[in-house]
Amino acid sequence: MIINSIKLPLDHSFSDLKNKAEKKAGFKIDKLIIKKKSVDARGGVSFVYTVDALRKGEKETINRLNVPKATSPLRPMVVGSGPAGLFCAYVLSLSGLCPIVFERGDMVDKRAKKIDLFFDTSTLDTESNIQFGEGGAGTFSDGKLTTLISSPYKEEVLRVFVECGAPEEILYQAKPHIGTDKLRIVIKNLREKIISLGGEFHFNEKVSDIEIKNKKITKVITDTDEYPCSDVVFAIGHSARDTFEMLYNKGIDMIGKAFSLGVRIEHLQKDINKAQYKNFCDSPYLGAADYKLSHHAKTGRGVYTFCMCPGGVVVGAASEEGMVCTNGMSYYARDKVNANSALLVSITPDDFSDSHPLSGIKLQRMYEKRAYTSGGGKFFAPVQKVGDFYDGRVSDSFYKVEPSYCPGVTPYDMNKLFPEYITDSMKEAITQMGRKLKGFDDREAVLTGIEARSSSPVRILRNEEYMSNIEGIFPSGEGAGYAGGITSSAIDGIKCGLSIIDKYIT
């Protein structure tokens, strides 16, 4: 029996939860399973539960993915080992198809060392960085698992994460997250699970070309070898700009799509906690508070916060020389001094210089080059306090909120970095968001530029079988334009994998 809306104080016990559930159920509960747990901060702060109450002899119903067995004359291939690529490879392995996964970057541990080197010395490996490498871009983020999509595969994704080392609480938290530290462990374990099922991984091997005959893919060509194939999933992420160009030149249909541009905004985490939890802000039962805000500006642009990282840091997320872009990252504990979030303004294909499908990439690069120059080189990022952003002057001190961005920062006027339709939209939004969340418009809050890769500026077109106009090519995940985050990307990877399996069911 599912029981909703059980509200309890912060310092409750599991016995309190069970007792209240029994009163609502009207029978003695033999086993209580938490299905959802959230925080209600309206008129005080409390926890709200949804539970499954089982009588004696009843068993919990767990819907697991049922993957049929299949055989194919050629092994399917997966390009990219982000969540879409990994979960596609996982279901293909469950079917017995033994996929080969190509990843241009390093295994996650070696990748982490190169990222640390970049933060410390500005030494960028263009093939293994925040964007590229095992686990994809989401590995070095907050590890959020929230998604707005409804899918029967969502529960499977979360359960696989738990089996691979994620905290079991992600199965019922309203806003589950893993954190970059734990997510790295999960990614390694998922790789080992896929290998144990017959999958194969090729790290530091970039797919540089493909062979197409009679509108069918026949070969994958890497920088070291060639592989005959009939089914290839391109789960390349939103930053594989060279791969987008290669696919376009090979005749794969794609279009430019809307994305967003903006900055990272940082506040003290304790101020966000106070704004959200008020008198309960110091409660040991509550973690670091988050927020999600949006505003429709007079410019006609949508402005919103994205990928909010409680108790996190702002990090350099460049993948090309001479360009700066940012991202946010949190560890599982979310215990750093600052909170940060992307503050983004909507960009549409009407803003592109032309109608070419890759014009959005061109626009991203233009602003990332500006940010690099504005930061003074060495991948330093331009920064400015919110008050100085309004007043149009370069910040000369940061005494309240210290910029957390690595490799380093340079004070700069963001009004010179962006056109007025972006800066005017951001200024209006910050003021309005400050009315929704006290302190969001703090003049001492820090802006770090730029955030340009919240989503892909390209959509690779596909049909109802998840296949492109070239037979055997399956675009998948966030980079292909069909997902927005770890969980939705993983789900899309599952769908593409199942579509391939359907062709070869024994």
N, C-alpha and C positions, 0 to 999 in steps of 0.2 A: 504494500500500500504506500503510495506516494503522499507525503504530507508537506504542504508548502507553508511558508511564512511563519516559521517558528522564531520568535524574537527573544533574545537573551542578552543580559548585561555582559560587559567585556570580561568580567572575572568569573564566568560560569565554568562549570565542570561538564564532563561528558555525561555524568549521572543527571545533572540538571537538564541537559538536552533530552535524554531518554525519558525522564519523568514527564516533561512537557509534551513530548511526542506521544506518550501513552495516554495522556489526558485527551489529546486531540483524536487519537486513533480509537479509543474506547476499548482497547484490549492490551494484554500484557505482551510486550515486544521481546522476542527471543534474540533478534539481531537487528541492529540499527546501522544503516549505511548512509553516510553523508553523500548527498548528490550535488549540493551546491552550498557554498558559504560566502556571504558577502557582508560588507559594512554598510550600515544605514546611519548617515550622519545628519538626518533631519530631526531637529528638536532633541538634540543629544546624540550620543553615539552608541550603537549596539550592533551585535551580530545577528544576521538573519539566515536561517537554514531552510533548505529543502532536503528531506530525508526519505529513505525507503525503509518502511517498518515491516519486518518479517515475523510472522508467527512461527512457532516451533514446527519444524519440518519443512518450512518454505525455504527455497533457495533463490539467491539473487540471480536475475537474468542478465547475462553479459553477452552483448551482441559483438562477436568478433568477425573479422573479415574472412570470408570463405573464398579462397582462391583455387580455382580448378587447375588440374595438371595440364600441361601443354608441351608440345614438342615442335621444334623448328629446325630446318636444315642449317640455318645460320644463327649465331648468337645475337640477340638484340644488343644495341649499344646505347649508352646514356652519356651525354656530354654535359658535365657539370655535376658537382657533388654537394650542392646546396640541398635544402629540404625537398624540393621537387625532384631532383635527381636521386637522392638517397631513398625516398619512399617509392619512387618508380622502380628503382633497382630492387628494393625490398620485396615488392609484390611480384616482380618478374622472377626473383629467386624462389619465392614460395611456390611458384608454378612449375619450377624445374627448368626454366629457360636459361638460367646461368648468364646473366648480363655481364658485359664489360663496361666499366665506368671510367671515363677519361676525365681527368682533372688537371688543368693547366698549372695549378699551384701545388703547394706542399701539403703533406699530412698535417693535421691540426697542431701538433706539438712543435714541429719545426716552423710552421707558419707563425705561431705565436711568438717565437724567438725573433723572427724577421720583423714582425710588427713592433715588438719592443725596441729593436734596433732603430726602426724608423722613428719612433717616438723620442728616442734618446739622441740620435745623431742626424736625423733627416735623410737617412740612407734608404731609398725606396727600391724594393724589388717589384718591378711592374707585372710580374707573373704571380706573385704570392704576397698578399697584403690584406687590408681590411675587406676588400671586395672579392679577391680571388683566393682559392684554397679550400681545403676540406671543410665542409659545413656551410660554405657560402657566407654572404655578408652578415646574415643574422647571427652567426656564431660570436661575433664581436659587437654585440648590442645588449639590450636588456634581456633578451631571450623571452619576449612576450609571446604568449600562445593564444591570446584573445583573437577572435575572428567574428565578423558579422554574418558570415555565410552559414547557411544551414546545410549540413551534409551528414549522411549516415556514416561517413568515414572519419568524422571528427574524433569520436571516442576511440577509434582504432589508433589514430595518430598519438593521442595522449597516452594510451596504454603501452604503445611501443616505446615511447619516451620513458615511461616509468620502468619498464622492463630493462631499459638500457641505462638506468641509473638516475633518472630524474626523481625529485621528491614526489611521493604518492599524493600529496595535497593538490597537485595540478589537476587531478581528476575531478575535484569538486570546487576549487576556488573560482569565484566569479571572474577574477582577473588573474589567471595563472601566469607565472613567469618562472624561468629557470635560472637566469643570470648567466653571464658569459663564462664564469668559472666552472659551473656545473655542466653547462651545455657542451663544453669541450670534451668532457668525460663521456657524455651521452653520445656524441658524434662518433667517438672512437669505438664505443661498444656497438653502435648500430652498424658501423663498417664491419666489425668482426662477425656480427650476426649474418650479414649479407654474404660474407666470404664463406661462413660455415654452411650456407645453403647453396653454394656453388658459384656465387658472384665473384668478379675479379676487378681489381682497381689498378689503374695506371696513373700514378701521380707524376707531376712535372712533365706531362705529355699533352700538348695543346693541339686540338683539332684545327688545322689550318686550311683544309680544303675538303671538298667532297666531290665524288664522281656521280653524275646523273646520266642515265641512258633511258630513252623512251619515257621520260617523265617519271622515272623511278630512281631512287637512290640505290647505288650499287657498291659504293666504296666510301669509307672514311679515311682521310689522309691526315696524319699527324705530322709534327715536326721531326718524328723519328721513324715512322713506319706507315704501312697501308693495310687496311682491313676490309675485306669484302663483307657486305652487309645488305640487309633488306629492310631493317627497322632501326631507326635512330631517334632517340628522344633528345631534343635540344633544350636542356634546362640550364641555360647559360647565365642567368642572373641579369640584372638591369645595367651592369657596367661593362659587359663584354662587347665593347663598341666595334672592335676589329672583327669579331665573329658576326655581328649584325651586318657589317659591310660585305663580308664574304658571302653570307647567305643571300643578301640582296643581289649581289653580282651574279649569283648562280640561278637567279630567277624565282626565288621563293617570294611569294606575295606577302607584302607587309604595308602598313600604313603608319603615319605619325599619329600620336595620341597625346591627350592632355597630360600634363604633369604639374609640378609645383617648384617654385624657387623661394628661397628665403634665407633665414639664419637660424642659429641655435640661440635660445634665450636661457640664461642661468639666473637662478635665485638661490638664496640660502634654503636648504631643505627644511630647517626648523620654521621658517616663515610659511612655507607651503603647508606644513603640518598644522600650524596654528590656524591658518586660514580655513583648512578643511575640517579639523577636529576640535578647534576652539579650546575649551577647558580640558579636553581629553588628550591634548596634543602630546603630553609626556607619558601617556599610558604605555606600559610595557607589553600590552596585548595587541597594540596596533603597530604595524610597520610604517615605513616611510609613505606618506600620502602622495597620491598622484592627482592628475587633473586631465581633463579633455575639454577644450574650448574652441568655439568657432564664431565667426562674425561675417556678415555680408556687407562689404564696404560700399561706400558711395561711388567708388570707381567701377562698380559692377563685379569686382573680384571677390571670390570666396577666400577668406583667411582662416587658418585653423592651426591648432597645435597637433603635433604628430610625433609618435615614437617617444613619449615622455619617459624620461629615465629618472626615477626617484633615487636620491642618494648616489648619483652617477657622475660621470665625467664626459666632457666633449673630446672627441678624438679626430685626428686626421684620417680621412678616408680616401685619399688620393690613390689612383691606380695608373696615372700617366704623369710623366715628367712635366714640370712647369705649370701644374694646376693644383688648386687647393679646393677640397670639399670636406665637409664635416659630417660626423655622425655622433650619436649618443651611445654610451655603454654603461651598464651597471653590473655589479657582481650580485650574487644571490642575496647577500645580506643587505644590499642597498644602504650602506652605512657611510658613504662619503658626505662631505659637508654640503655640496651643492646639489640642487635639482636642475635638470635641463630638459628642454624639449625643442623640437623643430618648430619654428614659427613660419608658416608657409603661405604663399600667395599663389592662387591658381594661374596656370599658364595654359593656353589653348593653341591648337595649330594655327589659329589666326595670327598669333604672335610670331610665328616662324618666318624666316626670310623668304621662303618659297614653299611649294607643295611637295617637295621631295620627301619620301618617307623617313629619311634620316636627318631631316632638318632640326628636329628636336635635340638630337645629339650635338649638332653644330652649335645650337644655342647654349646648351649646357657647357660645352667646352669654352665658349666665349666668356661666360661669367666665371668659370673656374680659373681661366687664365687671368682675368681681372683680379680675382681674389689673391692669386699667387703674387702678382705684381704689387697689389695693395699691401700685402703682408710683408713685403720686402725680400721675398725669395726664401729659400731653404724650407719651403712648405710651411712657413709661419702664416698664421691666419690673421686677418684684420679683425679688431675688436673695438667695441664702443659701448659706453654706458647708455642706458635708455634715455636718461635726461639729456645727455649730450647729443644723442640721435635727434631728439626733438629740436634742440637748439642749434644743430648744425655745426658742432665744433668737435675737434679731436679730444678724446679723454686724456687727462694727464695723470690720473691716479685711479686706483681700484681698491678703496680701503674697506668696503663692506663685502662685496662679492668678488672673489679673486677668480679670474678666468682659469679654467681647468684644462683647456685645450693643449694637447701635445701634437707636434714637436715644440711650438712656441707661438707667441702672439706679438702683434704690432698694432698700436693704437691707430685708428683710421676712421674717417667719416663715411659711414655707410651710405649717406646721401649721394656720394660720388661713385659708389659701387653699382647702384641700381638705378633704373629709370624712375621717374616720379610716380608712375602708376603702381609700382611695387612699394616704394617708400611711403607714399601717402596712404596706401592700403594698410601697411604694417602699423603706422602711427595711429590711425583711427582704430584699428583692431586692438592694439595694446591698451588704449584708453578704455574701450568698451569691455575688454576682457578683465580689466582691473575692477570694473563694477560687478562682475560676476564672481571673481576670485580676488579677495582683498590682497593687495600687495603685488599683484601681477604687473602693474604699471609702476612699480618702484623705480625711481629714477636711478638707483644704484644697481639695478639688475644689468646684466652684461649680455651684449649681442656679439656673436661670433659668426663670421661669414666664411664660406657660404654653404647652405644646404641645397644641393641640386639633384640628389639621387634618391628622393623618397619613393619614386616609382619609375617605371620604364617609360621613356618617351616614344616607344615603338610597340606596335602590336603585330605579331606574325599571325597572319590569318590562318584559320583552321576550320574544318567542317565538324559535323556532329560526331564523327569518329575520332576527333582530336587530331586529325591529319591535315597537313598543309596541302597546297596545290601540287606538291611533288609527293608521289606515293612513297610511303615509308618514312617520311619525316614528320615527327610529332613535336610541335613547339609546346613547351610546358613552363608553368610557374610564373614568377613575377617578371622576369626578363622578357618573356614572350607576351606579356600584357594580360595575363589571366589570373593573377593573384596579387595579394598585398600583405605579406607577412609570412611568418614561419608556418603557421598551421594551414592557412589557405594554400600556400605553395605546396606543402606536403600532400594535401588532399588532391590538388591538381595533378601532382606526380602519380598518385595512386590511380586516378582516372585514366591517364595516358597509358600506364602500365597494363591496366585491365583491358583497354582497347586493343593493345597488341596481343595479349593473351587470348582474347576472343577469336583472333585469326587462326590460332594454332591449338585450340582445345582438342585433346585426344579423345 
